[in-house]
Amino acid sequence: MKDIPEVCPECAKPLHWRSGAGGHFLGCTGYPECSFLIYPQGGDPELFHQQIDTSSNCPECGGELQVKSGRYGKFIGCANYPQCKHIDSVHKPKETGIACPKCKKGALVERSSRHGKIFWSCSEFPECKYSVWDHPVDQSCPECSWPVMLLKDHKSRGKELVCARKICKYRQAVDLSASEAGEA
């Protein structure tokens, strides 16, 4: 695949993108003599250099926290596994400030799937399983009064606001030129 300007930290040879069963990864061009490789989350080379803070201790047992890798990517886990099963996400969900319309306790947060696709779900997961694929907007539906609408981008219809309830079919075209003119 494609060489990148980074060099292997073990043998100083160039790294290049490769593809394997676990997805895309950066591998050393000195393979098989040098077996260095890394799986950046979502294949993003920026995350190759990302430093993950593990300076705090496990909140459950006080053990050391370590960056580990699993089938869904990197995560922070306790060094005392399997006695302590504490895990935490490397990527903290981004807050939207929009209250969850289903449980009304949590807020919608931006997350990414194991394949890197962005979605929004309730911060109270796993108790509340509300989630949407399209960007939520803190605006009530004029037809059914559902507290959240979604911003969809269609190839044929362009951008539009649609009701987040599947049983409601309300949709409204979004005029970007008017909003851009108001900002200028």
Phi, psi and omega in degrees: 000214190264133174285151177236166184286001180278155177241155180294130179289348181264321184232000177068013174276161181295152174261153174214158180285136176227169179233137180213189182297329180271004181110192179286145179210162174266125181234154180284139177287350178274010178295138011269355179296321178243125185254023180295134172204158178213141178257094176293141180300124178071010179074020183269115182295339177299325183283354177299323183262359185297128177268132181251126183282116175237026184288338180280166179262164179299128180289344182269317184235353180083003180287174179286140175266141182228151172278125180236167180233134180226191183294339180256015178108196182284150174206166177258126181228160180284140179291344181271018175297139010268359178294320178245125184255023180293130173225157178214154181282144174288322182259113179285136179296144179274131179286142175253340183080007180260126180292144178293125181286344183272301184268339180062010177258317184267184176235155178283132179235149179276130179227173174231143180286174180294344178262004177092000180281136182280137172214169181238134180218170181288140179290347180271010177303137012268359179296317178248126184256021180293130177206153178221151179271334183264156184297122180283147178235134182281074182211134181282147177289128180292340183271312186244358179066020174296134190289352182230138172242165182242143176263109181254149177238104180263146177294319184273321185262350183080201180280139177208153173268129178233152178291141181282346177278131183292331182281342178266133183255017183294136174213146183221129179293144178255121180269102183287329182295324179291319180289325178290324179292325179291332181279335185285000000 
